[in-house]
């Protein structure tokens, strides 16, 4: 039953219109999303997302039991939902296949589809779909649209601080918006970079250099 095909997921993408000189003339969309392959995504940006969202993504099979236990203990200690336990696969399932209702039935569906997704897709395919699916605020869906919305740049043109901000935005797009809350955005950049140091993606000297980079 787990190996039956996945349900169809409608992921709206933007339509771009170019003039005869290959200049972008207009963009039409229901959701401002411009798909990009994982190969076109800078390694630093991928590592930033893995560090803040699911650093054991390539080790687990969709459900991280250790993370669930840690989050449960933290939430009990603080007597509120301090930490989430969703993996990148689970987040993709919630955004692509389910609604946002917090019910037992929806949670069971989430676990079921998470297992199916891990059976049908490779880890790289799941990560690619996730990066193209998630919402970044200001009407931008997916990392390519987010890079253009916030910085008017292609992914390969972003500096490390800008990539760190993109990785940190999905947790709170409104709160970390560099347009509306520049101080919170700068703090979030440092949180992401510190998390990358903790996960072994960065050295302490690199943290200091990237944390002071300007946001264009």
N, C-alpha and C positions, 0 to 999 in steps of 0.2 A: 504494500500500500504506500509506503514511503517513496518508492521508486516511480510512482505514477507522475506524469508531467506536472510541472508547476502551473498554478493558475496564471492567466494572462495579467500582466501588470501594465497599466497605461501610464507611461511617463511622458507627459507632453514636452515637446522640444520647440524651440523657436525656429521660425522660418526667416532666412536672411535673403534679401533682394539686393543684387549687385547691378551696377550700370555696365555699359559696354567696355569701360576702362577697368573693370574689376574692382571698383570702389564700392564699399557698402553704402547702399542708398536708404534702406529701411529694414526694420525688424518687426515681425508680427508674432505674438505669442499669447497663450493662456498662462503659461508659466515661463518666465525668462530663463531658459535652460539651453546651454550649448554643450552637447556631449563631447567628451575628450577621452582618449584612450589612456590607460595606465602608463603605457610607454612614453606618452607625451607629458606625463606629470613628473615634475622634478623629484628626485629621490628625497631631498630635504623636506619637501611638502608632505610626501607620503609618511616619512618618519615622524614628522610633527603630529600628524593625525593619529598614527599608531600610539605615540607616546601619551597623548591626552585622552584617547578614546578606548584603546584596547591593545596594550603593549604585548599581550600574549596571543594576538590574533592568529599568527601562523602556527601556534602550538596547540590550541584547543580545537574542538570540533563544533564550534558554534555556541556552546554554552560553557562558561567558565565557572565551575562550581566553587573554586577558591575565592573568586571575586564576589560571588553571591554571599558566601559566608562572611567575608570581610565587611561587605556593605551592611549585612544584617547586624553584625556586632556593633559597627559604628552608629547605625541608626538607633539601635537600642540604647547605647550609651548616651547619645545626644537627645533621645526621645523625639526625634523627627526624621524626615527623609533627608538625611545629610548626604548620602552617597547613593548613586544608582549602580546597578549591576549588569546592565545590558551590554552585550558585546556588539561589535560592528555588524555582525550578521543579524543579530536581533533588531538593531536599529534600522537596518535595511528592510527587514520584514515589516516592521511597524509602519514605515513610511511608504512602502511599495504595495503592500497587500492588505493592511488592516486600518481601522479607524483609530482614533486616539482615546477611546473609552477605556476606563480602568475597571474591567470586570474579570471575573475568573475565567469565563468562556473565552474572552479575547486573549488572556494570558496563555491559556492552553493552546489556542490557535497559533499564537506567536511561537511557542516552543515547537509545535508540530511543523510549521513552515520553516523554522530555523534549521531543523534536522534535514528537511527536504532540500533546502537551499544548499546545505553543505554536501549533500549527496550528488546534486545535479551540477553544481558549479565549482570551479577551482577557487582557491583563495584569492588569486589575483583578479578573477572575474567578479567575485563578491566585493572586493575593495574598490574596483573600478566602478561598479554599479552604485556603491555607497557614495563615492565622491561626486558622482553625477546626480544623485538623488536629493541630497540633503539641502536644507534651506539655510541661507546665510544672512537673511535680512535685506531690507530695502528692495524687495521683489526679486532677489537673485537666488536661483536654484542651481546647484552644482558649482564646482570650483572654477570653471572657465568663466561663467557669467559673473561669479563673485569677484574674480580678479579684474574684470573689465568694469564692474559696477563701482568698486572701491578705489581702484588704482589706474583704470584705463590702460591696463597692460595685459599682454599675453603671459601665460604661466612662466615661460622661460625668462621673462624680463623682471620678475619679482625679486626683491632682495630677501634676505633671511627673515628680517623683522616682519615684512609684509606677509610672507608665507606662514610665519608663526601666528600672526593675527587671524589669518583665514582658518587655520586649524583650531583656533580658540573661539571663533564666532558661533558655531552651531549650539554651544551650550547655552548661550544667551544673546542672540543676535541684536536685540534692542538695547540690552544693558552694555554690551561691549562695542557698540557702533562707534567708530572713530569720528563720525560726523556729530553725533549727539553727546557722546561721553568719551572725549579723547583721553582723559586720565585713566578711566577704567580700561580702555583699549590698551594703553601702554602697560598697565599692570598685568593685563591678560597675556600680553606678549612675553613678559618676564616669567609668568607662570608656565607657559608652554615651553619656553626655552629651558627653564629649570627642570621641567619634567623630562625633556630630551636628555639633559645631563644625567638625571637619575637612571634613565633607561640605557645609558651608554652610547647614545647617538652623538653627543657633543662633549667636548672638553670644557673645563671651567674657563679657560682663556677665550674660547669661542663664544661662550655665553656672554661675557663682558663685551666683546666686540659687536655681537649681533644685537644685544639689548639696547645699544645706543644708536643703532641705525635709524635714519629718518623714515617717516611714512610719507610717500608721495601720493 
